[in-house]
Amino acid sequence: MRWIEGGVTTPKGFRAGSARTGLKKKGLDLTVIECPGTANCAALFTQNAVKAAPVILSQDHLKKRAGRARAVVINSGNANACNGSRGMKDASRVASEAATLLGDAPESILVSSTGVIGRPLDVDKVLAGLGTIIPELADSREAGMLASRAIMTTDTVPKEAALSLNADGGEIVIAGIAKGAGMIHPNLATMICVITTDASIEPEELREITKRAADESFNMATIDRDTSTNDMLLVMASGAGRSPEILKGDRLYNQFEEALTRLCIKLAKDLISDGEGASRLFEVEVSGASTKADARLVARSIAGSNLVKSAVFGCDPNWGRIVAAAGYSGARVDPDCIDISLRTESGKNMEWVRCGCQISEEKNEEAREFFAEENFLIGVDLGLGSHGARAWGCDLSYEYVRINSEYTS
């Protein structure tokens, strides 16, 4: 497999279009991603008990259509969350209008929204935008690129990535876009991510693979320990590529899962790197856990610790915060067995803590240099078993507080 330039229109069988409707003060704020032949889909949604109307509607439509959809409509600038019956009515109107313009059933349309919670959606702007977008849907590279911009809110850069996978003499392309600079925390930690592929795969197999890929990527990423009302990860498979059908147990099944996981990790890391006010990305690599579940608990706890994140921002080598976060994670931890190391992208390594104790005072000054890197890794060996996990986090800065104190102003 190899990385290629591309976005959601790069896989065969997809079109996209975007417009500025005025939901945001500036920039594109509405996009449609469509599979004319109807896509087999897998979707994961927020685990927040407070779910936005588009989430509820899309879950219902996927259930009614047995995991198949024609298109997804995404608006930014308004979450259409906590708007009562009006919110559901507005989401339904969006789906119905898109379906009419595409000549399909309303249940074939998925809807997603992102932005301020608790403010009614100006649905007339969305409906007018659909009338502009849908007649001009295109499979061009530019159309895919504009879709990545239309879903942005506090993001500073668009996020998109694409992979090509050799498939028994054919080719499978997987590509995705994502947004979310705040309210990013596991279960689910995507804000909004749409992945397209021209692979031929049934919804059941796609759901299994997508869930595992999300567990290794978006569900191990955290910016601020907040989970949105609108989070959605959607994978759409057109089946339009020149490759065999992906069947459970086949070699291609495993290769596709590996490729999808790599793409999800790339997009998850891009989200964290562009976290609100973030200046550093750090990875937590846990090893030596007694179970996989424990490894995941510890990695997520450290990556999500506000004290660890603050230490990273200030280049303050306070390893006690790392140990403390491991200790309250809920995993089995023996403080006398913990080793901590640091590593940079260039391969520079440093042992910092051995058997729960600082190796030397000089190591703290050396650690400060690692914390000053834009990207670095914190290695935590629990010394209790053979299981491991990775998680990603960013620093917590003054700028994060400023952005979120002014978000609705």
N, C-alpha and C positions, 0 to 999 in steps of 0.2 A: 504494500500500500504506500501511497505517497500523497503529500500535501499538494494541492493545486489552488490556483486563484479561482475564487468563485463564491457564489451565494445561493439563495434558495431557488433561483432559476437555472442553475448550472445542471442539475440532474434532468434527464429527459422527462417530459410530461408535465412541466410546471410553467405557469405564467404568473406575473405579478404586476401590480400597478399601485401607485401612491398619489396622494394629493394633500394640499393644505386646505383645511376647512375652517380654520379659526378656533379650533378647540384649544390650541396653544397660542401663546402670544406671537410666536414666530416659528417658522419651519414646518415641514411635513408632519401630519398628525393622523393620517389614515392610510392603511394599506390593505390590499386584498391579495392573498396567495391562493392560487387556484390550480386544481388538477382536472382538466377537462374530461378525462376518462374515469374520474372518481378514484380516490386514494384509499388504500387500506391504512388504518391509523392506529396509533397507540398514544394515549395521553395520560399524564399525571397532573393532578391539580393540588392546590394548596391544602394543607392539613388544618388550617385555621378554621375554627368552628364558625367564624363569620365569613361567609363566602359571598363574593360579588355576584350580581345577577348573571353576567356573562358566563361565569364558571358553572353555575347551576344549569343554565340553558345548554351549554356545550356538553356537559355530562349527560344530560337527558337526550340530546340529539345523537350522541355516539351510541348510547344504549339502544335507542330506537332503530338505528341503522346498522347495528351489529359491528360497530367499529369502522365504519366507512364514512367518508365525507368528501364533498366536492370542493369546498373552499373554506378558508378562515378569514374573517374580517377583524382587523385589529385597529383600535384607535388609541392614541396617547393623549394626555392632557386631562382626562377625566376617567376615574376608575369605575363609574356606575356601580358603586358599592354603597350599601346602607341607604338605599333610596326607596325601600318598600316595594309595593306593587307597581309603582311607576317604573322602577328600575327593570323589573322583569318584562313589563310591557315594552319598554324602549329597546331592550336587547332582542326581544322577539320581532319588533318592527325592523330592526337592522337585518336580522336573518331573513325575514320575509322579502324585504326589498332586494337584497342580494340574490336570493333565489329566483325572484321574478326576472331580474335582469339577466341571469344566467340560464333561465329556462329550466329550473330544477325545483325540487321540493324544499320548503324551509328547513326540514330536518337534515338536509344535506349540508347546511351551512353551520360552521362553528363561529363563535363570537368571543373576542377577548378585548379587555380594556385595561388601561393603566393610567394612573394619575392621581389626582386628589380624591380622597374618599369623602362621601357624604354630600356631594354637590350633584344636583340633577344633571344628567347628560343632555346637552343640546342636540337632541336626536335629529332635528331637521337638518343640521349641518352635516351630520353623518350621512343621511339619506341623499342629500344633494351631492356629497362627495362620491358616493357609490355610483351615481348617475354619470359622473365624470370619469371615474376610474375603470369601471367594468367594460365599457366599449373599447377601451384602449389597452386592455391587458396584453402583456408581451412576455416573451421568453428570453429577452435580451439580458446581457450582463448588467446593463444600467438599471433595468427594472428591478433586479434582485438587490442591487446596491441601494437603491432608493428605499426599498422596503426596510432595510436595516436601519435607515435613518428615521423613517416614519414612526417607528415604535419607541424612539428614545424619549426619556423624560429628563432626569438630572444627569444622564450619561454625558460624558464629554466627547466620546468617540463612538462610532458604530462598531458593533461586534459581528463578524461573520467569518466563516471558515469552511473549507471544503476538502474532501479526501477522495482519492480514486483507488479502487480496490480491484485487482485482477481476479476474475471469477471464471475459472475453467475455460480460458480462452476468450471470455467476454470481459466486460467492465461494469462495475457498480460505482456510481458516484453518490456520495453522501455530503450534504451541505447544510449549514444552519446559520441562523441569526439569533441574537439574544440581546436583551436589554435588562438593566437593573443595577442602579448604582447605590441604592439603599434598600432597607427592609429585605436583606438577604440573609437567610438562615435556614439550615436544613429542615426538611419536611414542609414544603418543598422549597428549594433555594434558588429558583430560577428567575423569579419575577415572570418574564415571558421569554420563551425560547421556541422557535419553530425550526424543525429539521425536515428537510426533504431528501428523498432518495428515489432512484429509478429501479431499485431492487424489486424483485417479485417475491413477496412474502405475505402470508396470511396474518390477519389482525392478532390472533392468539399468540403466534410465535413472536410477532413484533412487540406485543405487550411484555412478554417475558424478558426479551432482550433489553427493551427500553428501561424496565424497572431496575435491572441489574446495572445497566450503564449509569442511570441516575444515582444509584446508591454509591457508585465509585467516583462520582463527579459532583453534580449539583448538590447532592445531599451531604457532601463533605466540604462545602464552601460556606463561609460566613463573613459578613461585613459588620453587622450591628446587632445580631441576635433577635432581630424582628422578622416575623413571617407575615407576608402580605396577605390580603384578602383575595388577591387576583392571580396568584402564581399559576403558571401553566407551562408544561413541557409537552409539546405536540410533535410527533413524528409521523410524516405522511409518506407512504410508499406508492409510487405510480405504477410500478411494474412495467415501465416503458423501456427499460434498458435491455441490452443484449446479453443476458446472463440467465443461468438456470434458476429455477425456483429454489428459494432457501427453505430447506426442510430441517426440522429438529433432528439432531444427531449427525447431520452431515458436516463435513469439514468446512463447507462454505458458511454454515450456520455460525460456527465458532469464529471464523474470519470476519464475518459481518459484525458480530458482537464486539470483537476487539476494535474494529474500525469505528463503530458508533461510540464506544467508550472513549476512545482517543479523542474523537471530535468533541464529545461532551466535556471532557477534562479541559481541552483547549478553551472552549467557550466559558466554562466555569472560572478558569484562571483569568480570562480576559475581564469577566465581570468583577472579580475581586480587585484586579489591578486598577480598574476604573471606579472603585468604590468611592463614595462621596468623601472628598477631602483626603483620599488615600495617597500616600507617597511611597509606600513600600508594600510588597507582596511577600509573605513568608509561608513556607510549607512546613507542616508538622508531619514527620515520618515516625510512626510508632512501631516498634518491633518488640519481640519477647513477651507478648501478651499471652495469657493462658487460653483465651478464646478470641475469635474474630470480632465478636460483639464487644468485648472489652477493649480491643485495639481501637475500634471505631469510636467508642465512648471517650477514651483518653484523647485521641487526636482531635475530635470535635471540641472537647472541653478546652483544650489548650488554645486552639485556633480561635475560639470564640470568647476567650477571657478578656474582659475589658482592661484588666491590669496588665496582662501580657501585651495586648495591643498598644496600650499606652507606653509601656516600656520600649516597644519597638519604635514608636514615634520619637521618643526622646533619646534613643540609642543608649538606654539605661540597662546594662547587663544584669538584670535581677533574676537569677535562675530560680530563686525561691518561689516566684510567681508561677513558673512552669510546673514545679513540683506540686504546688498547692492545687493548681487546676487539674492535674492528674489525680490528686487525692480526692477531690470532691466530685469526680466524674461519674461515680457509681460503679466503676470497674474494680476488679481485684488488683490492689496495688500494695507492694511492700516497699516502704521508703528506703530500706537498707539495700535494695537490689537495683535501684534506678541509676542508669547512666545517661548523661546528656552530652550531646556533641553538636557542633555547628558545621555547616558546609555552604560554600558559595557556588554559584553557577560555574565559575571557572575551575572548580575542583579543589579549592583550598579547604582543608579540614582542621578541626580543633576539638580535642577532648576537653570537656568543661567540668563535668561532675562524674564521679565514680563511686558506685555503691552508696549513693545518696549524700555524698559529701563533696564539697568543692576541692578540686585538685590543688589549686594554689591561688593566692591573691592576684598574682600576675595574670592569671587566665581571664580575670574580669576585664582588664584593660584590652586584652586581645579580643575578647568577645565583643567589646564595643565596636570594633572595626567591622565585624560581621553584621551587627545590627544596623550599621550605616549603609549597608548594601541595599540596592533597590529590590533585589530578590535574593533570599537566602533560605536555608533549610535548618530547622531545629529537629535533631534526631533524639528520640527518647526510647531507650531500651529498658523495658520493665523487668527483664531478667526472670520471667516466670513461665515462659513457654515459647512457642514458635510462630505465633500469629502476629500479623502486622496490618497497618492501615495508614492512609494518608489523608490529610485535610489541608485546606488553604484558608488563610486569613490575611487581613491587611491592618495597617496601623490605624489608630484612632486619634484624629488630629483636631486642632482648633477649628479647622475649616469644616469638618463634619458637623460640629455643633452650629456653626454659622449657617450652613446650608439648610439644616433642618429647623432652625429657629425662624427662618424666613420663608419656609416652603410654600405656605398659602398666602403670603403677603404680596 
